[in-house]
Amino acid sequence: MPHHILICDDERDIVSALKIYLSGEDYILHTAYNGREGLEVLAKEPIDLILLDIMMPEMDGIEMMQRLREQYNIPVILLTAKSEDTDKILGLNLGADDYITKPFNPMEVLARVRSQLRRYTQLGSAVTSPSGKLWRVGNIVMNDAEKTVTVDGEPVKLTPMEFRIVQLLIKNPGRVFSADEIYERVWNEKAVNTDTIDRK
């Protein structure tokens, strides 16, 4: 199954070069030339990885990074110039997974893209529908709108709190939460006694 990759950069020559670097792989490539266009592509296509420039008109890569992390957990590789170290650090702090410094080495681009996609897949990535309502990890599917969960197509009966725990975990694949963190995020109060979670 081919991976969908979004290339988001306002410099068309760079977009063209990245398309050439990645064209020999089993990838479906999408393009955008500013952050606003990038978010529009994300809303319509099942993107698996983003190559994201920092300095762009209308909406830069930092703002796009902030917005996409509210809804998506897909890998993001920043495209940066050496003079953009501060922005690079900010981007990584906002949830970017890696960065590549311009000018690019084609082999490095391929290696980093493969590495991020491999890590994302091995960690049991949460694949979302374009609407953002359906989340899938392996054989588990969560419908965020209808508040239902199925395993191998069979519905699973969950209490509202159990559903919220599943929701937290499926939207943060690969992340480990302590019992206190789960309690505070799901019950929205300071953790005092987490026996309820430990028994589940």
Secondary structure, 3 states (H helix, E strand, C coil): CCEEEEEECCCHHHHHHHHHHHCCCCEEEEEECCHHHHHHHHHHCCCCEEEEECCCCCCCHHHHHHHHCCCCCCCEEEEECHHHHHHHHHHHHCCCCEEEECCCCHHHHHHHHHHHHHHHHHCCCCEECCCCCEEEECCEEEECCCCEEEECCEEECCCHHHHHHHHHHHCCCCCCCCHHHHHHHHHCCCCCCCHHHHHC
